[in-house]
Amino acid sequence: MNTLLLFGIFAVLVLLGLPIAISLAASSAAVLFMNWGASSFTLLTDIMYASVARFTLLAIPFFILAGVIMEHAGISKRLIHFASVCVGHYKSGIIFVTVSTAIFFAAISGSGPATVAAIGSMLIPALVRNGMSKESASALLASSGAIGIVIPPSVAMIVFAVVAGDQLSVSIGRLFIAGIIPGLLLGIGFVLAAIYVKKKNQAKQAAPLNEIAAALEIPEKPNAKEIFQAFRDAIWGLLMPVIILGGIYGGVFTPTEAAVVAVVYGFLVGTLIYRELKLPNIYRILYEASIQTASIMFIVSAASLFAYIITTEQIADQIANGLLSISSNPIVLLLLINVLLLIVGAFIDAVSAFYIFLPILIPVVLFLDMDPTVFGVLMTVNLAIGLFTPPVGVNLYVASGIGKVKLHSISQAILPFLFAALVVLLLITYIPALSTFLPDLLGVN
């Protein structure tokens, strides 16, 4: 009865168009009131407060703030310029620039939509000038931006480590390093998909390919001096992920402390070195970071309440047993988990998905005796794909707004990138070493 009531109310509210956080909180509150009466409201507030009052979760607002500072401090445009100088002169160089810049930005912001918003306005027009349609260019940005929750530091992986708790004990540092190879593989997949799409678009043109290529704005090959100047200008941005990750893996500071270091570093670079961060910008930066943080923390508190009911009412065990009754074959179970998470990711955000479905899937992971690091990466990649999967992929909305294309057009254009991501997902699922190789090599526990 509680299972039907909880998921039924949640589904109805989502279909009515209410925000995910409100739908989670309202459905949870209804079940608590049915079981506990008026005293449930005290329990409700206690659970919601306790869920966000954790030292580990402090990393989230600081990494968000670091990403916003990076955008306003001029670091983003210097990274784009450096990537353009290095590979922009190649025939499909702008594609490499787009994906590599998304990876660089992801290594600081940890957010998919933030990555698309920060670099989209500069790169979508450049992609169009170099032979891609508006729809395909926007689709490439939407998919590349999803790497933001896979490449460290990742807000999603922080949440995974917190929700997994003692049942799937895994450190945030190990999850961070485990996401590097999968993130790079996604980037390679998107590059290959974009090159295929670009060639397909050019083949449809009336003019011969050589005439089209001649009309494109492809920069001349830079000399060593130009490359060095671009590198020198971008070095402070390039050093940020090195300092963050080096400090974590070197034991100098925790992930939460690393987030604070990232904020201070970005502020100093923006004010003292690039000098683009002025006093009037501070209010705007704090405002943007506060809005994003409040949104995520409200989702965390509401989803924690939902997860509490799933666990205490043994709903998670019931669903997990039902999943295990379908098959005990690891290959089949992993495939079912992927299908479930891909569907979930297309409708709700990663943070909510972790809180709702991780308690359900933990018994299955324990049954499979699966490495929690591998499962953390697997789940994160699934939900990253959800960021650009129709109908509710957040990155699609951001990219369509920046590229000024209709949602149904970008939803069609995203299919080649979705296919590339699914291929990478299958590799990650059935080759665990792709996630564990780097952490084991570096001895990160």
N, C-alpha and C positions, 0 to 999 in steps of 0.2 A: 504493500500500500504506500509506504513512504517513498519507495523507488519511483512508483508511477506519479505520485504527487510532486516529488522534487523535479524530475526531468520533464514532466508534463507542463508544469507552470513555467519552467525555464524556457521550454520550446515555444510556448504560446507567446510569452513576452518578447522573445527574440523575433518571432514572426511578425509581431505587432510593430517592430522597429525600435524597441527600447534599447538603450546601450547595454552591452554585455554585463558591465559591472552592476547596473541596477537590476537586470534580470537575475543575475546570480544571487544578489542580496535579497531580493523580494521572494524568490522561490525558497531560499534557505530559511528566511524568517517565517514563511508560512508553515513549513514543516516543523520548525522549532516551536511555534505557537500551538500547533496541533498536539504536540507531545508534552510540552512543558507548561503551557498556559502563559499567564502574565509574567511569570518568572523568567521566561525565555528571553525577554528583552535585555535583562542584565547579562545573561550568558552571551547573547549576541554581541553586545558592545565589548565584553571582555575578550572574546575570541578575535574580533576584528582589530582591537588595539594590540593584543599580544602578537598577532601575525606580522605587524609592521614594525614593532618595537624590537628589532633585532639588529645587532651590530653589522652583520654580514650584508644586510639589505641597504645599509648606508652607502654602499658602493654604487647603487643605481642612480640616485640623484647627482652624485659627483661625476660619474661617467657621462650622464646626460649633459650636465653643465659644461664639461670639458668639450663635448662635441659642439655645443652651441658657440662656445668661445672660439673654437677652431674655425667655424664658419665666418664669424664676425671679424676675426683677427687677420684674415687674408691668407690663412694657411692653405685652405682648400684650393684657391686659384693658383697658388704657387706649386702645389702638387700636380695640378692639371697641366701647368706649363712645363714642368719638368718631364712628365710623362709624354707630352706632345713633342718635346725636343728630342727625346730618346727614340721614340717609335712612330711619331706622327708622319714622318716622311715616307713610310712604307705604304703600299697600296691600300691595305686595310688597317693602317696604323691607328686611325681614330677609334677603331673598335678596341684595340689593345689599350689605348689611352683611357677609354671609358671604363673598362673592366678593372684595369690596374688602379685607377683613381678610386673606384668604388671599394676595392680591397684596402687601399691605404686609409681611406676615410673610415671604413668599417673597423680598422684596427685601432681607432681612437673613440669613435662615437658609440659603437656597439648597438646601433639602431638602424633598422632597415629603412623606414620612412624618412628618418633624418638624413640618411645618405642620399636618397633620391632627391630630396628637397634641396640639399646643399649643392649638389653638382649638376642637377638636371638642367637648370636654366642656361648653363654654359655649354653643356655637351650635346643636348638634343639638337640645337641648331647646327652645331658642327657636324654631327652625324648626317643630318639631312643634306648639308652642303656637299658631303662626300659620298652621296649615292644611295642613302637609305631613305625609305619613306618615313613620314612623321610617325606613323603607327609603329613601324618596326624599331625606330630609334627610341620611342617612348617605352616599348616593350623591353628593349635591351636594358634601359635604365631601371625599369621596375624589377627585372630579374636580378640584375647585378647588385642592386641595393639590398636584396635579401641576404647577400653574403654577410651583411652587417651583424646578424645574430649568430653566425657560425664562427667567423674569424674573431680571435680574442682582441680586446676584452668584450665579452658578450653578456648583455643583461639577461638574456634567456638562460644562459648556462649558470649564472649566479642563482636564478630562481630555481632551476633544476636541482642544484646542490642543496638549497635550503629545503625544498619540498621532499626530496629523497631522504634527507635526514640520516638516521642511523640504519634504516632498513637497507638502503643502497649507499653505503658510506663511500663518498668520493669527494676529493678536494676540488675546489674551484680552480686552483692552479693546474691540476692535471687535466681537467675539462678544457681549460683555455688552450693548452698546448695541443690537446687532441683534436681541436677544431681546425688547426692550421692546414693540414693536408686535405681534408674534405672541403674546406673553403677554397683552396687553390684549385682543386678538381672542378668545383662548380664554376669557378672563373674560366677555366680552360673550356669547359662545356659550353658556356655562354659565348665565348669567342668563336668557337667552331660553328655554333648555331647562327651567329650574326653574320659570319662570312658566307655561309650558305644562303641566308636570306638576302644578303646584299647582291650576290651573284644572280640569284633568281630574279630579283627586282630589275637588275640591269639587263638581263636576257629578254625581259618583256618590253624594253624600250624600243622605239622605232629606229633610233640611231645605232650604228655599229658600236661594239664595245670599246674600240679604240677611241672613237669620237667622244663617247661618254667619259672615258677615263681622262681624256685631255681637258674636258670641261670641269673636272673636279678640282677643288682647291686643296691640292696636296702640297705641303711645304717642301722646300728643297732640303736635301740632306745636310744636317748641321755639321759644323766643324768641331774639333775638340774644345776650342775656346767657348763656343756657345753652350755645349753640353756642360762644361765645368761651371759656367756662370749660372745656368739653370739649376744645377745641383747645389751650388753654394746658396742660392736664393731659397731653395726648398729644404735645405739640410735640417733646419730647426723643426719643420713639420715631420720630416722623416725620422728624426731622433725620438719623437714622442712615443711611438709604440715600442721602440727599443728600450727606452728608460722605464716605461710601465712594465713590460714583460720581463726585462732583465732584472728589475728590482724584485718582482714577485718570485721568479725562479732562482734568483740569487739569495733569497731569504732576507733581503734588506727591508722589505715591508710586505704587509698582507695585501690581498686584492682591494680591500676597503681603503687602506692607506694609499695604495697605488692610485686610486681614483682621485684622492685629494691632491696627490703630487701632480697628476695630469692637469687638474684645474689650475694650480699655482703655476705650473710650467707654461701652459697655454696663455695665461694672463700675462706673464712676464715677456713671453715672445711677442704677443700682440701689442704690448705697451712700450717695451724698451727696444725691441729689435726691429719689428716691422712697422711699429708706430701707427697702426691702423685702428687700434682699440682706444677710443676716446671716452672721456667721462660720460657723454650722453648715451654711448652704446651700452653702458653697464646696466642701466634700468631695463633696456630691451632684452639683453642677454638673460638677466635674472628672471624677467617676466616669462620668456619663452621656456627656460629650463624649469621654472616652477609649474607652468601649465602641464608640461610633459610628465614631470615627476608626480604631480597630484593625480593625474590620470592613471599612471601605472600603479601607484600606491593604493588608490581606491579599488582598482581591479584586484590587487593582491589581497586586500582585506576582505573584499566580498568573496573572492574565490576561495580564500582560506576557510570561510564560514561554510561554503558549499562542500569543500573537501572534508571538513570536520564531520558533517552529517553523513557523507559517503562512507567514512571510516567507522564512526561509532554505531551506525545503523547496519553495519556489515554489508552495505550495498556493494562495496568494492569486491568483497569476497564472492558474492553471488554472481556478479558479472564476470569476474575472472574465472570462476568455475565453469560458467557457461561457455566462455571462450576456449577453455581447455577441453571441454567435452566435445568440441568440434573436431579437434585433432591434437595429438601429442607430438606430431612431427615438427621439429624445430624450423624447418624450411617453410612449412605451411603457416606456422604460428607467426613467424617474422613477417611473412607476406600479409597475413591478416592484420597485424599491428600496423604495418605501413599503410594499408588501405584505410584503416580506421583513422589514423593520424592525418592522412592526406585530406580526407573528407572533413575532419574536424578543423584542420588548419585553414580550409577555404572559408570557414564561417566565423571562427573566433580567434582572438589573438593568442600569441604563444604563452604569455603569462597565465591567462585563464586556463588554457589547455593543460599546462603543467599541473596546476592545482586540481583540476577536475579529473584528469585521466591518469596521472602518475600513480595515485593511490590504487586505481583499478588495475593498472598494468604491472605494478611491483610484484604481486604473486606470480604472474606469468614469467617475469624476468627471473625470479628466484627459481621457478620450476625449470627454466632453461639453463640455469647456472650461467647466466650471461654476465660478462664483464660490465659493471655499471658505467664505466667510462664509454664503452662502445654504445651502450643503450642511450646514454646522455647525448652523444653526438648524433645517433640515429634519430632520436626524437626531435632534436633541435633542427636537423636538416629537413625533416618532414614538415615542421612548422614554418621553416624558412620558405619552403616551396609554397606553403599556404599564403604567404604574403603577396604572391603574384598569381594566385589561382582564382579565376572567376568563381562565384560572383562577388565575393566580399574581400578579396585580397587588397589590403590597405595600400600597398605600393602601387597597384594599378590606378587607384584614385588619385594618388599624389602625382604619378607620372602623366596621367591623362590631363590633369589640370595644368601641369607645366608645359606639356607638349601641345596643349589645345586640340586634343583629339577626343572623339566620343568613346565612351566606355566599351561599347560593343565592338568597335573597331580595334582597340588595343587588346581586347579579350581574344580576338581572332589572331592578331599578330603575335600573341604571347605563346602560341602553341609550339613552335620549334624550340623555344627556350625551356618550356615546360618539359618537353621530351628529353632534352639534354640533361635537365635536373633529375628526371626520373632514372635515367641511365646511371648517373653518379650515385643516386640513392641506393640502387640495387648493388652497386660495387661496394658501398660503405656497409650495407646490410650483411652481405655474404663474404666480405673480406675484412674481418675485424682488425687486421694488422694496419689497415689504413688509418685507423683511429689511435691505435696503441703504440705504433712504431716510434713516433717522436717522444712521447712521454717516457717510454721505456728506455730509449736511447739516452735521454737526458737525465734519467733517474728521478723523474718527478712523480711523487706518490700522492 
